[in-house]
Amino acid sequence: MFSQTALILGVSLFSALIQADVWDPSAELTKPPLAKNLDYLTKGMYANYPASPSKRDKWGDGFIPEDCYNLAKGNGNSPTEIETYNVNYDDCNTAWVLCWHKQSILSLDDLIDNFGRVPVGARQFVRHVISLPDDAVGAQNSNGNIMLNAIGGTPIDVFFHETGHSLDLHGGYTKGQLSSSQNWIDNYNQDSHVPDGYAGSDAIEDVAQSTVLAAYNVQVPGGFPSIEPGWQKVFHQYATVQTWQRESGNLLVPGQGGCSKRLAPSQPVKSDNGQPDWKRSMRGTGISRRDYVPDHSLGKGVEEIPRTEFSSGKCNIGHS
């Protein structure tokens, strides 16, 4: 009988079969899936990842963060139908700015609740979350912004998956990008399967899905082996994520990882034209900018994470 703990501690000791300089993290993987999807993990995750208590403060109508504006327009949605909120979670002194379309399947309460279940150490690498209606279910991480398309139901795994992209591609790990590292290649080569069908899309998606497995293994009593008899077939993938998150401050553990770094919110713009024309829009009204847009500046002592341009592509992992 293998000891999972002992295996995790020695997970990076395998010698390379493929070198990182010839590894394409965006290339389709060929290993079979262990499961159809990761829906079977959601019950345990909801039971063991509590939502951080929060308070919300609605922006004035007509204003929206620039990134939310661009994502909505690019997805064929009207930014004027989006409500913007500062959400102050108790575990961080800086608000997150969330964008919620009035026709979203996911309620505003559920949007705030699910995002608040992502531990703050990992959550700090997400800039905005935007929930939109769409003809097709999916999600995407673009430059640290999580976009949810027609997502409903119980999507905690989607939030962890998309946050996993931020950790991998936006500097969450102290060692750099996991999906393109020699360490990832070496450990991926030891497994016979990938976590599910979507993880087989490429190494970037495999790391994101393995982040969900690692989160389950870290926090749910008994870990991933308690629910998946075939855990050894994907062990080195989720154990590698677990090792990297631990070495980076236990990012997937509630109450750890701190809130010392943050992606700064994008600038407020007018929702009808995407322009930051504050003076023109407020001239003669006697209303200040702060009356429209609550303070969302980074808190004292919080380091701004440099912006990195990337897109995970639209992930077809959603719940309806």
C-alpha positions as a Markdown table, in Angstrom:
| # | Residue | x | y | z |
|---|---|---|---|---|
| 1 | Met | 0.0 | 0.0 | 0.0 |
| 2 | Phe | 1.4 | 3.4 | -1.0 |
| 3 | Ser | 1.7 | 6.1 | 1.5 |
| 4 | Gln | 0.3 | 9.2 | -0.2 |
| 5 | Thr | 2.1 | 11.6 | 2.2 |
| 6 | Ala | 5.4 | 10.0 | 1.6 |
| 7 | Leu | 4.9 | 10.0 | -2.1 |
| 8 | Ile | 4.0 | 13.7 | -2.1 |
| 9 | Leu | 7.2 | 14.5 | -0.2 |
| 10 | Gly | 9.2 | 12.8 | -2.9 |
| 11 | Val | 7.2 | 13.8 | -5.9 |
| 12 | Ser | 9.9 | 15.8 | -7.7 |
| 13 | Leu | 12.7 | 13.2 | -7.7 |
| 14 | Phe | 11.9 | 11.6 | -11.0 |
| 15 | Ser | 14.4 | 12.1 | -13.8 |
| 16 | Ala | 13.3 | 13.8 | -17.1 |
| 17 | Leu | 12.0 | 11.9 | -20.1 |
| 18 | Ile | 11.1 | 15.1 | -22.0 |
| 19 | Gln | 13.0 | 18.4 | -21.7 |
| 20 | Ala | 11.2 | 21.6 | -21.0 |
| 21 | Asp | 12.7 | 23.3 | -24.1 |
| 22 | Val | 10.8 | 20.9 | -26.4 |
| 23 | Trp | 7.6 | 20.8 | -24.3 |
| 24 | Asp | 4.6 | 22.7 | -25.6 |
| 25 | Pro | 2.2 | 23.4 | -22.7 |
| 26 | Ser | -0.6 | 24.2 | -25.2 |
| 27 | Ala | -0.3 | 20.9 | -27.1 |
| 28 | Glu | -3.1 | 18.3 | -26.6 |
| 29 | Leu | -2.3 | 15.5 | -24.2 |
| 30 | Thr | -2.7 | 11.9 | -25.2 |
| 31 | Lys | -3.3 | 10.1 | -21.8 |
| 32 | Pro | -6.8 | 8.8 | -21.1 |
| 33 | Pro | -9.1 | 10.6 | -18.6 |
| 34 | Leu | -9.6 | 9.1 | -15.1 |
| 35 | Ala | -13.1 | 10.6 | -14.8 |
| 36 | Lys | -15.6 | 12.2 | -17.2 |
| 37 | Asn | -15.5 | 15.4 | -15.2 |
| 38 | Leu | -14.9 | 16.6 | -11.6 |
| 39 | Asp | -18.5 | 17.1 | -10.5 |
| 40 | Tyr | -18.0 | 14.3 | -8.0 |
| 41 | Leu | -15.7 | 16.5 | -6.0 |
| 42 | Thr | -18.0 | 19.5 | -5.4 |
| 43 | Lys | -19.9 | 18.1 | -2.4 |
| 44 | Gly | -16.8 | 17.5 | -0.4 |
| 45 | Met | -15.3 | 20.9 | -1.4 |
| 46 | Tyr | -18.4 | 22.8 | -0.4 |
| 47 | Ala | -18.4 | 21.0 | 3.0 |
| 48 | Asn | -14.7 | 21.8 | 3.7 |
| 49 | Tyr | -14.1 | 25.2 | 2.0 |
| 50 | Pro | -16.2 | 27.7 | 3.9 |
| 51 | Ala | -17.0 | 31.0 | 2.4 |
| 52 | Ser | -15.3 | 34.0 | 3.9 |
| 53 | Pro | -17.9 | 36.4 | 5.4 |
| 54 | Ser | -18.3 | 39.5 | 3.2 |
| 55 | Lys | -20.0 | 42.9 | 2.7 |
| 56 | Arg | -20.8 | 44.4 | -0.6 |
| 57 | Asp | -20.9 | 48.0 | -1.8 |
| 58 | Lys | -22.6 | 48.7 | -5.2 |
| 59 | Trp | -21.1 | 51.1 | -7.7 |
| 60 | Gly | -23.3 | 53.8 | -9.1 |
| 61 | Asp | -25.1 | 52.9 | -12.3 |
| 62 | Gly | -23.2 | 53.7 | -15.4 |
| 63 | Phe | -19.7 | 52.7 | -14.3 |
| 64 | Ile | -17.8 | 49.5 | -14.6 |
| 65 | Pro | -14.1 | 48.3 | -14.4 |
| 66 | Glu | -12.4 | 48.6 | -17.8 |
| 67 | Asp | -11.5 | 44.9 | -17.9 |
| 68 | Cys | -15.2 | 43.9 | -17.2 |
| 69 | Tyr | -16.2 | 46.3 | -19.9 |
| 70 | Asn | -13.9 | 44.8 | -22.5 |
| 71 | Leu | -14.8 | 41.2 | -21.5 |
| 72 | Ala | -18.5 | 41.9 | -21.7 |
| 73 | Lys | -18.2 | 43.6 | -25.1 |
| 74 | Gly | -16.0 | 40.9 | -26.4 |
| 75 | Asn | -18.5 | 38.3 | -25.4 |
| 76 | Gly | -21.4 | 40.1 | -27.1 |
| 77 | Asn | -23.0 | 41.4 | -23.9 |
| 78 | Ser | -23.9 | 45.0 | -23.1 |
| 79 | Pro | -21.8 | 46.5 | -20.3 |
| 80 | Thr | -24.8 | 48.7 | -19.4 |
| 81 | Glu | -26.6 | 45.6 | -18.1 |
| 82 | Ile | -23.8 | 44.8 | -15.6 |
| 83 | Glu | -23.9 | 45.8 | -11.9 |
| 84 | Thr | -20.5 | 46.3 | -10.3 |
| 85 | Tyr | -19.8 | 45.7 | -6.6 |
| 86 | Asn | -16.9 | 46.1 | -4.2 |
| 87 | Val | -16.9 | 43.0 | -2.1 |
| 88 | Asn | -15.0 | 43.1 | 1.1 |
| 89 | Tyr | -14.2 | 39.7 | 2.4 |
| 90 | Asp | -13.2 | 39.5 | 6.1 |
| 91 | Asp | -9.9 | 37.8 | 5.3 |
| 92 | Cys | -8.4 | 40.7 | 3.3 |
| 93 | Asn | -8.3 | 44.5 | 3.8 |
| 94 | Thr | -8.7 | 45.2 | 0.1 |
| 95 | Ala | -12.0 | 44.8 | -1.8 |
| 96 | Trp | -12.4 | 42.7 | -4.9 |
| 97 | Val | -14.5 | 44.3 | -7.6 |
| 98 | Leu | -17.0 | 41.8 | -9.0 |
| 99 | Cys | -19.2 | 42.3 | -12.1 |
| 100 | Trp | -22.6 | 40.7 | -12.4 |
| 101 | His | -24.8 | 40.8 | -15.4 |
| 102 | Lys | -28.5 | 41.1 | -14.5 |
| 103 | Gln | -29.4 | 38.1 | -16.7 |
| 104 | Ser | -26.7 | 35.8 | -15.2 |
| 105 | Ile | -27.7 | 32.3 | -14.3 |
| 106 | Leu | -25.6 | 32.4 | -11.2 |
| 107 | Ser | -27.1 | 34.8 | -8.6 |
| 108 | Leu | -25.1 | 37.6 | -7.1 |
| 109 | Asp | -25.2 | 35.9 | -3.7 |
| 110 | Asp | -23.8 | 32.7 | -5.2 |
| 111 | Leu | -21.1 | 34.5 | -7.1 |
| 112 | Ile | -19.9 | 36.2 | -4.0 |
| 113 | Asp | -20.2 | 33.0 | -1.9 |
| 114 | Asn | -18.3 | 30.7 | -4.4 |
| 115 | Phe | -15.5 | 33.2 | -4.9 |
| 116 | Gly | -15.2 | 33.6 | -1.1 |
| 117 | Arg | -14.6 | 29.9 | -0.8 |
| 118 | Val | -11.3 | 30.1 | -2.7 |
| 119 | Pro | -8.6 | 30.6 | 0.0 |
| 120 | Val | -7.4 | 34.1 | 0.2 |
| 121 | Gly | -3.8 | 33.1 | -0.6 |
| 122 | Ala | -5.0 | 31.9 | -4.0 |
| 123 | Arg | -7.8 | 34.5 | -4.4 |
| 124 | Gln | -5.4 | 37.4 | -4.2 |
| 125 | Phe | -4.1 | 36.4 | -7.7 |
| 126 | Val | -7.6 | 37.1 | -9.3 |
| 127 | Arg | -8.3 | 40.7 | -10.4 |
| 128 | His | -12.1 | 40.6 | -11.2 |
| 129 | Val | -14.8 | 38.0 | -11.6 |
| 130 | Ile | -17.5 | 38.7 | -14.2 |
| 131 | Ser | -20.6 | 36.6 | -14.6 |
| 132 | Leu | -22.4 | 36.8 | -18.0 |
| 133 | Pro | -25.3 | 35.1 | -19.8 |
| 134 | Asp | -24.3 | 33.1 | -22.9 |
| 135 | Asp | -25.6 | 30.5 | -25.3 |
| 136 | Ala | -22.8 | 28.1 | -24.3 |
| 137 | Val | -21.6 | 27.2 | -20.8 |
| 138 | Gly | -17.9 | 27.9 | -20.1 |
| 139 | Ala | -15.4 | 29.9 | -18.2 |
| 140 | Gln | -12.2 | 31.7 | -18.9 |
| 141 | Asn | -9.3 | 33.4 | -17.2 |
| 142 | Ser | -8.0 | 36.4 | -19.0 |
| 143 | Asn | -5.2 | 38.4 | -17.5 |
| 144 | Gly | -6.2 | 37.3 | -14.0 |
| 145 | Asn | -9.9 | 38.0 | -14.6 |
| 146 | Ile | -12.3 | 35.1 | -14.3 |
| 147 | Met | -15.2 | 35.2 | -16.8 |
| 148 | Leu | -18.2 | 32.9 | -16.2 |
| 149 | Asn | -20.4 | 32.2 | -19.2 |
| 150 | Ala | -23.9 | 30.8 | -18.4 |
| 151 | Ile | -22.5 | 29.2 | -15.3 |
| 152 | Gly | -25.0 | 28.1 | -12.6 |
| 153 | Gly | -25.5 | 25.2 | -10.3 |
| 154 | Thr | -22.7 | 24.4 | -7.9 |
| 155 | Pro | -19.5 | 25.7 | -9.6 |
| 156 | Ile | -16.9 | 25.6 | -6.8 |
| 157 | Asp | -14.6 | 23.5 | -9.0 |
| 158 | Val | -14.9 | 26.1 | -11.7 |
| 159 | Phe | -13.7 | 28.8 | -9.4 |
| 160 | Phe | -10.8 | 26.7 | -8.2 |
| 161 | His | -9.9 | 25.7 | -11.8 |
| 162 | Glu | -9.9 | 29.3 | -13.1 |
| 163 | Thr | -8.0 | 30.5 | -10.0 |
| 164 | Gly | -5.5 | 27.7 | -10.8 |
| 165 | His | -4.8 | 29.4 | -14.1 |
| 166 | Ser | -3.9 | 32.6 | -12.2 |
| 167 | Leu | -1.5 | 30.7 | -9.9 |
| 168 | Asp | 0.1 | 29.0 | -12.9 |
| 169 | Leu | 0.2 | 31.9 | -15.3 |
| 170 | His | 0.1 | 35.0 | -13.2 |
| 171 | Gly | 2.9 | 34.5 | -10.7 |
| 172 | Gly | 1.2 | 32.6 | -7.9 |
| 173 | Tyr | 4.0 | 30.1 | -7.6 |
| 174 | Thr | 7.4 | 31.1 | -6.3 |
| 175 | Lys | 9.1 | 28.9 | -8.8 |
| 176 | Gly | 7.3 | 30.4 | -11.9 |
| 177 | Gln | 5.0 | 28.8 | -14.4 |
| 178 | Leu | 4.2 | 25.3 | -13.4 |
| 179 | Ser | 2.7 | 24.0 | -16.6 |
| 180 | Ser | 5.9 | 24.7 | -18.6 |
| 181 | Ser | 8.3 | 23.6 | -15.9 |
| 182 | Gln | 10.6 | 20.6 | -16.0 |
| 183 | Asn | 9.2 | 19.6 | -12.7 |
| 184 | Trp | 5.7 | 19.3 | -14.1 |
| 185 | Ile | 6.9 | 17.4 | -17.1 |
| 186 | Asp | 8.8 | 14.9 | -15.0 |
| 187 | Asn | 5.8 | 14.2 | -12.8 |
| 188 | Tyr | 3.2 | 14.1 | -15.5 |
| 189 | Asn | 5.3 | 11.4 | -17.2 |
| 190 | Gln | 4.9 | 9.1 | -14.2 |
| 191 | Asp | 1.1 | 9.0 | -14.4 |
| 192 | Ser | -1.0 | 6.9 | -16.7 |
| 193 | His | -4.1 | 9.2 | -16.9 |
| 194 | Val | -5.2 | 12.8 | -16.6 |
| 195 | Pro | -7.9 | 13.8 | -14.1 |
| 196 | Asp | -10.7 | 14.1 | -16.6 |
| 197 | Gly | -11.5 | 14.7 | -20.3 |
| 198 | Tyr | -11.0 | 18.4 | -20.1 |
| 199 | Ala | -7.6 | 18.1 | -18.5 |
| 200 | Gly | -6.4 | 16.3 | -21.7 |
| 201 | Ser | -6.8 | 19.5 | -23.6 |
| 202 | Asp | -3.3 | 20.6 | -22.8 |
| 203 | Ala | -0.8 | 21.0 | -19.9 |
| 204 | Ile | -2.3 | 24.4 | -18.9 |
| 205 | Glu | -5.8 | 22.9 | -18.5 |
| 206 | Asp | -4.3 | 19.8 | -16.9 |
| 207 | Val | -2.6 | 21.9 | -14.2 |
| 208 | Ala | -5.9 | 23.8 | -13.6 |
| 209 | Gln | -7.9 | 20.6 | -13.2 |
| 210 | Ser | -5.1 | 19.1 | -11.0 |
| 211 | Thr | -5.5 | 22.3 | -8.9 |
| 212 | Val | -9.0 | 21.1 | -8.1 |
| 213 | Leu | -7.8 | 17.7 | -7.1 |
| 214 | Ala | -5.0 | 19.2 | -5.0 |
| 215 | Ala | -7.5 | 21.4 | -3.2 |
| 216 | Tyr | -9.7 | 18.4 | -2.5 |
| 217 | Asn | -6.7 | 16.5 | -1.2 |
| 218 | Val | -5.4 | 19.3 | 1.0 |
| 219 | Gln | -8.7 | 20.1 | 2.7 |
| 220 | Val | -11.2 | 17.3 | 2.6 |
| 221 | Pro | -10.7 | 14.6 | 5.2 |
| 222 | Gly | -9.2 | 11.5 | 3.7 |
| 223 | Gly | -8.1 | 13.4 | 0.7 |
| 224 | Phe | -8.6 | 12.5 | -3.0 |
| 225 | Pro | -8.0 | 8.8 | -2.4 |
| 226 | Ser | -11.1 | 8.7 | -0.1 |
| 227 | Ile | -13.4 | 9.4 | -3.1 |
| 228 | Glu | -11.3 | 8.1 | -6.1 |
| 229 | Pro | -10.1 | 4.5 | -6.1 |
| 230 | Gly | -7.9 | 5.2 | -9.1 |
| 231 | Trp | -6.0 | 8.1 | -7.4 |
| 232 | Gln | -2.6 | 6.6 | -8.1 |
| 233 | Lys | -3.2 | 7.0 | -11.9 |
| 234 | Val | -3.0 | 10.9 | -11.6 |
| 235 | Phe | -1.2 | 11.2 | -8.3 |
| 236 | His | 2.0 | 12.9 | -9.5 |
| 237 | Gln | -0.1 | 15.6 | -11.2 |
| 238 | Tyr | -2.1 | 16.7 | -8.2 |
| 239 | Ala | 0.7 | 16.1 | -5.8 |
| 240 | Thr | 3.0 | 18.4 | -7.8 |
| 241 | Val | 0.4 | 21.2 | -7.5 |
| 242 | Gln | 0.0 | 20.4 | -3.8 |
| 243 | Thr | 3.8 | 20.7 | -3.4 |
| 244 | Trp | 4.1 | 24.0 | -5.3 |
| 245 | Gln | 1.2 | 25.6 | -3.5 |
| 246 | Arg | 2.7 | 24.6 | -0.1 |
| 247 | Glu | 6.1 | 26.0 | -1.0 |
| 248 | Ser | 4.4 | 29.2 | -2.1 |
| 249 | Gly | 2.6 | 29.7 | 1.3 |
| 250 | Asn | -0.1 | 27.1 | 1.4 |
| 251 | Leu | -2.2 | 29.0 | -1.1 |
| 252 | Leu | -5.0 | 26.4 | -1.2 |
| 253 | Val | -5.4 | 26.2 | 2.6 |
| 254 | Pro | -8.1 | 28.4 | 4.2 |
| 255 | Gly | -6.7 | 31.0 | 6.5 |
| 256 | Gln | -3.2 | 30.7 | 5.2 |
| 257 | Gly | -1.3 | 32.4 | 2.4 |
| 258 | Gly | -2.2 | 35.9 | 3.6 |
| 259 | Cys | -3.4 | 38.8 | 1.6 |
| 260 | Ser | -0.1 | 40.6 | 1.1 |
| 261 | Lys | -0.3 | 40.7 | -2.7 |
| 262 | Arg | -3.1 | 41.7 | -5.0 |
| 263 | Leu | -3.8 | 42.3 | -8.6 |
| 264 | Ala | -5.0 | 45.9 | -8.7 |
| 265 | Pro | -8.6 | 46.4 | -10.1 |
| 266 | Ser | -8.7 | 47.9 | -13.6 |
| 267 | Gln | -9.7 | 51.6 | -13.9 |
| 268 | Pro | -13.4 | 52.6 | -13.7 |
| 269 | Val | -14.9 | 53.6 | -17.1 |
| 270 | Lys | -18.4 | 54.6 | -18.3 |
| 271 | Ser | -20.4 | 51.5 | -19.1 |
| 272 | Asp | -22.0 | 53.1 | -22.2 |
| 273 | Asn | -18.7 | 54.0 | -24.0 |
| 274 | Gly | -15.8 | 52.5 | -22.1 |
| 275 | Gln | -14.3 | 56.0 | -21.5 |
| 276 | Pro | -13.0 | 57.3 | -18.1 |
| 277 | Asp | -14.7 | 60.7 | -18.7 |
| 278 | Trp | -15.5 | 61.5 | -15.1 |
| 279 | Lys | -15.5 | 65.3 | -15.3 |
| 280 | Arg | -17.9 | 65.4 | -18.3 |
| 281 | Ser | -20.3 | 62.9 | -16.8 |
| 282 | Met | -20.5 | 64.6 | -13.4 |
| 283 | Arg | -20.3 | 68.2 | -14.3 |
| 284 | Gly | -23.0 | 70.2 | -12.6 |
| 285 | Thr | -24.4 | 67.3 | -10.6 |
| 286 | Gly | -22.7 | 68.1 | -7.3 |
| 287 | Ile | -21.8 | 64.4 | -7.1 |
| 288 | Ser | -18.2 | 63.3 | -6.5 |
| 289 | Arg | -16.5 | 60.3 | -8.1 |
| 290 | Arg | -16.5 | 58.4 | -4.8 |
| 291 | Asp | -20.3 | 58.7 | -4.7 |
| 292 | Tyr | -20.3 | 56.6 | -7.9 |
| 293 | Val | -17.3 | 54.3 | -7.3 |
| 294 | Pro | -16.5 | 53.2 | -3.8 |
| 295 | Asp | -12.8 | 53.1 | -2.8 |
| 296 | His | -11.2 | 50.0 | -4.2 |
| 297 | Ser | -7.5 | 50.9 | -3.9 |
| 298 | Leu | -5.1 | 48.4 | -2.5 |
| 299 | Gly | -4.9 | 48.3 | 1.2 |
| 300 | Lys | -1.9 | 49.5 | 3.3 |
| 301 | Gly | 1.1 | 47.2 | 3.0 |
| 302 | Val | -0.4 | 45.2 | 0.1 |
| 303 | Glu | 2.0 | 44.7 | -2.8 |
| 304 | Glu | 0.6 | 45.1 | -6.3 |
| 305 | Ile | 1.1 | 42.1 | -8.5 |
| 306 | Pro | 2.4 | 43.1 | -12.0 |
| 307 | Arg | -0.1 | 42.6 | -14.8 |
| 308 | Thr | 0.6 | 39.7 | -17.1 |
| 309 | Glu | -1.3 | 39.4 | -20.4 |
| 310 | Phe | -2.6 | 35.9 | -21.0 |
| 311 | Ser | -5.8 | 34.0 | -21.7 |
| 312 | Ser | -6.6 | 30.4 | -20.8 |
| 313 | Gly | -9.1 | 30.2 | -23.6 |
| 314 | Lys | -12.8 | 29.4 | -22.9 |
| 315 | Cys | -12.8 | 26.4 | -20.6 |
| 316 | Asn | -15.7 | 24.0 | -21.3 |
| 317 | Ile | -16.0 | 22.9 | -17.8 |
| 318 | Gly | -19.0 | 24.9 | -16.6 |
| 319 | His | -22.2 | 23.9 | -14.7 |
| 320 | Ser | -25.7 | 24.9 | -15.9 |
